[in-house]
Amino acid sequence: MKKIIKYLGLSVLAISMFESCENLDVPITTQLTPDVFPQNSTQFIQTAGPVYVAFRGDFSFAWWWTQSLTTDESILPARGGNWLDNRNYLTYHFHDWTPDNSGAIWGWSSTVIGKSNQAISILEQAMPAGTEKSTLIAELKTMRAISYFMMMDNYGDVPLDTVYGDFSSHAKSSRTEVFNFIEKELKEAIPNLNPASGVTTYGRPNKQTANALLAKIYLNAEVYTGTQRNNDCIAACDQVINSGLYNIEARDTYLQMFYPTNGPQMKEFIFAVPYDPAVGGGGLMYHARYDVPRSLQARFGLPFRPSAPRSTLPEFYAHFENDPNDIRNKQWLTGKQYLADGVTPVMVTTTKKGYDEYYTGSDGGDSYTYQVELSKEITYRGSMANVKGLDLGNDEIAWNIGYRNIKFYPDASSINRNQNNDVPFLRYSDVILMKAEAILRGGAATLGDTPLSLVNSIRSKRSTSTPWSSVTLEDLYGERCREFAWEGWHRNDMIRFGKFEGQWGFKTDSDVKRRVFPIPTSALVLNPVLVQNPDYVN
């Protein structure tokens, strides 16, 4: 049995019991209550389980959509009406979202926070004092801090609510106050978090999870609070480096970090989200469904027909075009396509009209066979007056528009669309590049490291090309694009580097208010003391 059950010890019974605890009007129909459960170490861990289930639930959906589709990294246009979905995905590309379609992260993070508060409250009452209690509660507070980081990063000012059973409405705290809360929670958790990595802590935060997240908030502190914290970022990175727990994966194992067989053996994973198609209880990872062209089902041996609605944009792919020796280039599907042997062309038979809906010949119904070839440019073939509907067409040309990313390699072993690939949230290479960036931004170098030595320590494990002789912030930005493509950090990077207001694809909006999302209408309805972010008030 794979990682979720083995390393998180989740219990469907415990999950369902504590799910019902949120509704005080639900009558008790079982003798299983907090008075008798949890009572032992296994049950204590099971009590924490719903937090991880909730976090896993939308990590590869709500988090990925908002962090990637809002940038030049990816786009999800309609193709023949498919995936238009009331423009839900296109609003991210055009930066024209509203309070009515901006709630994905809010609802998901609020759920994780609520379940964290619940589990902390139960364990504080039920567990005897000791190291086990201190560690388990520190893990839950770290999960809560991660969720508050996500809310703060995406919405700016958000309410702080840490008391289970407090049903009063909470006004927003300032972004600086939320930043300070996250910092305090992580610092207080570190002494009690498990110092180990690997199987024993996999899927749960350890000491270095907290240090790596501290580094992340410090690196972005000027965006969040107006004050740079580069030296604090470097100090937090050094805590991870000095732990000696992690290493940069070698060039020949870089891609394997994201395979369906990945897990606690990966030397770079500081905190990863485990997935297992065989385990119920929430949590889906559908990358292959969204990223593999439907014509390549046989190439990857998939038991379902993928949709392949999303692709990258030429502006982002440009970061991969200058070094043919970089192993990270292999995460992309580009140009002419072949079967798994790399020799046999992938051929599709349709009609001339089915290949090109704009074909005007009288023989449009005749058979037409072609080799699948993915194009780099995202070509819109309709009227520019309707561009915000961005339907690429209802033909084979449309379905082959755009290079695709298969970093999270398609899982042929799964009997459904879900995948076994675990998804990293924090990796060691991110710590190395964060430290390099913090020094470039004015922080004091430590441990004999320089930005150049740090960046080359990554590049030496990714490319056989000559090491760099110098590095600028712009160089480092490109390196982050190559290293963390499809991992959900690009929006954060673009904002910090001042690039989020740029133009790419069909997006022309340059309003800085888009650096945060509006408070969703649903949240405003539920919480009458919430007020809308000022830039979104009509």
N, C-alpha and C positions, 0 to 999 in steps of 0.2 A: 504494500500500500504506500502511496506517495506521501509527499511532505506535509500536507495540511493536517491530516489525522495524526501522523507520526510525530510531528514536532509541535503542534499546537494543542493536541489532546482535546479537540472539540467534541461536544456532546450535543446531539440533536435534542435530547430531552432537556438538558440544561438551557439550551438556547431558547426553546419554545417556552419554558417556564419563565425565564426572565424577560422574554418579549412581552408576556402578558402583564408583567409587573408595571408596565408603563401606563396601563389603563386601570385607574383605581376603582372603576365601577364593574370590573369583570368579577363575577362570583368565583370563589375558590371551589374547584371541583376535584381537587386532589389533595392528599396529605403532604405533598412535596412543597414545602414553603421555606422561606429563608430561615425559619427557626430550626429546621432539620437538615437543610441543604444550603450551603456546603459545610461539610464536617471533616474533610481530610484533604491531603495535598492534591490528589487527583481532582476532587470536586472544586477546590479553590481555583485550579487552573481552568477548569470548565466554566467557572463563573466569569472568567475573563474572556472566554471564547467569543461571545457575541460582539465584542469590540472589534476583534480581528475579522470576523465575518462581515461586519458592516463596513470596515475599511476596505476590505478586498472587493466588496460589492460593486463599487463604481469607480475604482481606481483606474481601470483600463478603459473606462468610458467617459464619465463626466470630467475626470482630471485630464485625460489625454485630449479630448475634444477641445477643451478650453485653452490648454497650454500649447497645442500644436496648430489647430485650424485657424487660430487668431494670428498666426505668423506666416512668414514666407516658407516655412518648412513643409506645409501640407495644405491641400485643398480637397474639398469633397463637393464637386459639382453634380448636378443632375445629369442623367444620361437616358434620354427617351422618357423622361418623367420619373424614372426610378431615383429614389433618394432625394427628391425635392423636399418632402416632409415639411411643408409649410415654411420653407426657407430656414429651417432650424440650423442647418450646417452652414449655409451661405451667409447668414448674419455674422458668423465668426470671420469669414474671409473679408467681407465688405466693411467690417467694423460698424455695423448699423444695428446692433442689438438694442433691445429695450428692456424695461423692467419685467415685461411679460415673457421674455425668453432668456433670462439670465440667471436662472435659479439652480442650475445643476450642481455646482460646487456647494452652494449654500445649503441645500437640502441634505446632501450627502454628508458634508462635514458636521452639520448640526446633529445628524443621527449618530455619528461616531462619538461626538462630544457627549451627547445625552447618555449613550450606553456606557461610556467611560465613567461619567458621574455615578451612574447606577452601580456599576461593578465596584468602584472604589468604595462607595457607601456600604455595600453589602460586606465586602471583605474587611473593611475597618471594624465592623461590628462582629463578624463571624470568626475571623482568624485570631489565633493567639499571637501575642507579641513575639517577634523574632526576625531572623534574617529572611526567611521565606516570605513573610508578610511584607517586610520593607521592600524587598525586590519586586514582588508582584505588583504592589501599589505604585512603585516607581515606574515600572513598565507601562502601567495604564496611564499614569500622568504624562509620560513621554508620548504615548499615542494621542492623548488629548492635546498636547502641545503641537504635535505634527498637524493635527486637524485645525487648530487655531492658526498655525502658520499658513495653511492653505487658504483659510478664510481671509486672514489679514492681507496676504499677498494678492488675492483676487478682488476683495471688496474694500480694503482700506480700513475704515472704522467699523467695528462689529461689536455686538454685545458680548460681555464676559459673564458666563454662567457656569459655576463649578459646584453647585449644591443640588444634589438629587432630591426631588420632592418639592423644590421651590418652583411653584407654578406662576409666580408673579412675572409681569412683563419687565424686561430689562432694556434700558436705553443703550445706544451704542457707546462704546468706549473709543477713545481716539486711537488711531493707528500706533502712536507712540506708547500709549498705555498697554495695548495688546502686545506690542513688541516687548515691553518690559516684563509683562506677565510670562510670555513664552521663555524669555531669558531666565527669569527667576525659577520657573518650573523645571527647566532643564538642568540648571546648576544644582538645584536641590535634589534632583533625581540621581545625578551622576554617582554620588558616593554609594548609593544603594543598588544601582544597576549591576547586572552580571558583567564581570570583566572579560569573560570568555567570548569566543566567536565559534562558528561552525555549527554542528548538529545541535548542541545543547541550547543554543539561543536562536536558531534559525527561525525567521518569521516573527520574532519578538525583538524589541529594541534592547541593545546592550549599552555599555558605557560609551562606546565609540559612535553609536547612533546619535546619542545626545550631543556629543562633541561635534560630529559632522553637521548636525542641524544648527548648532550654535554658529559654526563657521559660515553656514549658508545665510543665516539672518544677519550676521555681522558684515558679510560681503555686500549685502543689499541694504545695510543700515541707512545709507544716505538717501536711498529711495524711500524707505519706510519712515524715517524720523528726521531727515535733513542733516544728520551728523554722521560722518564717516567713522567706521570702527575697524579699519584695516589691520591695526596691530592686534586687536582682539580676534579677528578672523585668523591671523597667522598663528596666534597662541592656541586656538582651538584645533587648527589643522595639525599643529605639532603634537598635540595630545594623541591624535589618531596615529600619526607617523611613529611616534615614540612607543606606542603600544606594541609594535612589532607583529601585529596580528594579520596584516594585509600586505599583498604584493600586487604589482601590476601584471596582469595576465600577459603571457608571451604572445608574439604575433600569431603563432599557429593555434592558439587557443582563444583568441579574442572573440571570434564569431561563436565559439562554443558556449560562451557566457550566456547566450540568448537562445540556445537550443531547447527543445522540449525536455532534454535530459539534464538541464542545469539544476542547481540546488546548492546546498551548503558547502560543496566542494569547491565552489568558485572563489578564488582568492581575493577578488575585488569587492564582493558583495558585503557591504556594511549593514544595510537593511534592505531586504527584498520582500516582495509580496508573493506568497506561494499560491499556485493554482493547480487544480486537479479535476479533470472532467468527470471523474468517477464519484466525486464527493458533492453532495447537495448542500443546501444551506446558504446559497448566494455566492456570488463571485464568478464572473465570466471574463475570459480573455479571448477575444475574437479577432486578433490581428490578421490572421490568414484570411478570414472571411472578407475583411475590408481591403486587404492589400494585394491579394493574389488575383491576377486576371482570370476570368472564368474559363478562358481557353487553356489554362495551365493546370487544370484539376488533375489530369493524368500525370503530368510531369512530377507533381508533388505527392501523388498517390492519395489525394484527399477523398474522404468518404462523402463529401458534400460538394455542391457546386458553389465556389466562392463568388462574391459579388464584385469585388474590386472597385468600389466607388471612389476611393481616395488615392491620391498620388502626390508626389512632391512638385514643387515649382522650380523652373529653371534658375531662378535667383538663388535658391538654396543649394541646388545640385552643383552650382558653379564651384562650391567649396571643395568638391571631390574631383575636379577635372585637372588638377595640376601635378598630381603625383601618381603615376601608374603603379608604383610599388607599394602603395598603401593598402593594407588588407581590408580597411574599412570600406573601400570601393565595392567589395563583394557583397555588401548588404543590399545592393540595388539590382533590380531587373531593368535592363535598358536594351533598346534596339531589337534586333532579330532574336527570336526565342527558339530554344531547342529543348528536346526532352532531356531526361536526367543523364543520358549518356553524353550530352554536350555536342552531339553530332547530328542526330535526327531532327530535322526542322519540325516545329509545331505548326501543323497545317489545319486550316478551317475551311470547310466548304459551305457556302451560302449562295445567294444570288447576287447579281450585279447591283440590284437595288438594295439588297440586304447589306451589302458591303458599304455602299455609299447611297444614302437616301436621297441625295441631290442628283443622282445619275438620271439623265434625261433621254437616254437611248430607248428605242422601241423594244430592245431585248433585255429589259431590266429584270425579267423573271428568269433569265438563263442562269445556269449554274456557274458559280465562280469560286475558285479555290485559291487561297493565298497563304503565305507564311506570316504568322503573327509577328508584328514589329511594333514595339512601343515607341512613341514619339516623345521627345523632351518637352516641346512647347505645349502649353495648354491652349489649344486653338478653339476659340468660340466661333461657330459657323452661322449663328443666327443674327437677328437685328440687334444692333447696339442699343436700341431703345429698350430692349428687353434683357439687357445684360445681367441685371441683378437677379433674374431667374436662372441664369447660367446653366442652361440645358445644352450639353455638347452635341446631342443628337441621338437618334434612335437607329444606330447602325454599327457595323463592326469598327469603322474608323473611330467612332466616339469611344467605344470600349477600350481602344488601344491608345488613347491619348493619355500621356503622362507616364513618367518613370515611377516604378513601385518600389517600396521598401520591404524587404523580407528579413530584417534583422532578427525579429522574433520568428524564427524559422517555422514554416508550416508543420503541423503535427499530424503525421499520417497515422499515428497510433490511436488517435482519439476517434471514437465512433460518432461524435457529434461535432458541432462547430467550435466547441470550447477546446482550449489547448492546455498542455502540461507545462508550457514555458512559464517559469517564475519571472517576475518583472522587478528589476532593481529600482529602488527609490534613491538610495545613496550608495555611491561606489567610491572606491579608493582613488581612482583616477580623477574623480571630481575634487576630492580633497587636495590632490597635488596641483591641479589647475587652479583651484580657488586660492591656494597659497601663492602661486605664481602671479595671479592677477592682483591680489592684495598688495604684494610687493611693488608691482608695476604702478599701482595707484598711490604709492607713497608710504606703504608700510615698511617697517624695518626688517631686513633679512635676518634669518636665524638658521642655526644648524649647518652653516656653510652653504646654504641653498641660494641660488639666484633664479630669477624668472627663466633664464635660458636653460640652466641645468635641469630645472623642474620640467619644463616643457619637453626638452629632449629626452628626459627619462620616460615620458609617455611615447614620444615619436619613435624612439629606438625599439619599442615593442609593437609598433604598428606598421612601420615602413622600413625597407632596406635602403632607402635613399640617404644621401649624405645628411648628417645632423645639421640643424640650423646654426648659423653663426650669430644671429641676433633675433630678438623677438620684441614686438610692439603689442600694444593692446589690441590693435586690429588683427594682428597675426593670431593672438590668443583667442579672439572671438571666432575666427575661422576654425581653429583647432577644437574649440568647444562644439562647433557645429558638426564637425566630423566625428568627434568622440561620442556625443550624446544624442545623435539623431534618433528620433522616434522614442526617446525616453522621458519626454514630458518636461523638459527644462528650457525649451527654446524661448517661450514667452518671457520667462524670468530673465534670461540672458539679453534678449532684445531690449527690454525696458532698461536694464542696467547700463547697456552700452549706447543708449539713446537712439536706437534704430526702430523702435516700435511704431513711430509715426511716419515711417518711410512708405514708399510705394512699391508694391509687388503684385504680380498677377493682374487682377482687375480692381484691386483695392486702391483708392485714392484718398481716403479719409486720413487726415493728419492731426486730428484733435487729440491733445494730450489727455483729455478726460477718459479716453478709452484705456488708459493704463489701469483703471479699476472698472469693475462691472457695477451696474446699478443694483441697489438692493431689490431683490425680486418682489413682484407684486404679491405673491403668495405669502411671503414673510411679513410684509407690511400689513396684510389683512389679519394674520394671526397675532401679531404683536403691535398693539396700537400706539406704543411709545416709540417705535422705530420711526426714524425720518429718512427720507431718501437722500442719497449722496448728492451734494449741492449741484454738481454739474449736470445731473439728470432731472432736476426739477424743471418742469415746463413753465 
